């Protein structure tokens, strides 16, 4: 690929990285269609490049979140048992399925993600905190919420449901090259009672490990195009850093709704291809 | 808070800090190597590599004068970063004598190794 295209891909990665941080999503849902529609990169290569950017951002963001104590390593590791198996199935399936079919499945996912994004802007997140000193169970945890000025303690309800949703999220991640957090975070919050900050940080912690499980499959199948992947990963990393700096200041539900509308356009475009 | 839980929290925080540093180091190193690979490629120092080589081959066939080879090294380092995270989690849980979660983390590591060596796309 020529240097100019690579620079444009890196710049697109920067935009996607900023967007991801602003919208609180990974960004793969925008990056894959961008590579396919604008740069005419084959679907499997686009998915492979996107999955590598997911690994890069997850690792970079997790290293920041760690200091805040939001991510729950025990819960994350337990759920990774099912996300990684799901991701392997997803990666194997993707390599058996024609690119044109994957594009259509991706279009459907764009619709679902858009709907979840709109839904998230409509309802308050759900946080139930246990009294101080209460047992948080094997999977539960606690962190200090600086905004509320108190310690938040939680137990994990319905771990079976969390494992099932994690399998599905891992499967979609491996099949389509996205992180899958958009599915896990609301489920962990609404069904399992994990506070949204802990759910998001734990999901992010898991996404890199999940993505690696399918990335090895794309790598061995020869879908990792080195220069495209490197340009994409570097761009998204830079963008997500920038997004973290400006993120909290301009986050708004209208920006989220605008991009949910963009996902609708992407979905239609991918269905019609 | 009970003494046991306080100790667990303290050790968890140490583990998180260690894992966080390892992740950051992995990301920075792989990014630097990928940048170098892109520069070498842009300078015309590049040659194609066999199709579908394995992660192990990337290290064995490393050629510092071939941009593609250097790019693949950066990508391989990026891929190995989350694997390192899981290895560190296993080690930390063993040190905490938290056998249940040491086993869970070991399970995740085994799944990743199976994907790395045995599952072909």
Interface residues (C-beta under 8 A of the other chain):
Chain A: X3 X6 X52 X55 X56 X58 X59 X60 X62 X63 X64 X65 X66 X67 X69 X71 X73 X74 X77 X78 X80 X81 X84 X85 X87 X88 X91 X92 X94 X95 X132 X133 X136 X138 X142 X208 X209 X211 X212 X213 X214 X215 X216 X217 X218 X219 X220 X221 X222 X223 X224 X226 X227 X229 X230 X231 X233 X234 X237
Chain B: X1 X2 X5 X9 X12 X13 X15 X16 X17 X19 X20 X21 X23 X24 X26 X27 X30 X31 X34 X35 X37 X38 X41 X42 X51 X52 X54 X55 X68 X71 X72 X74 X75 X78 X79 X81 X82 X83 X85 X86 X89 X100 X101 X104 X105 X107 X108 X111 X112 X114 X115 X116 X119 X120 X121
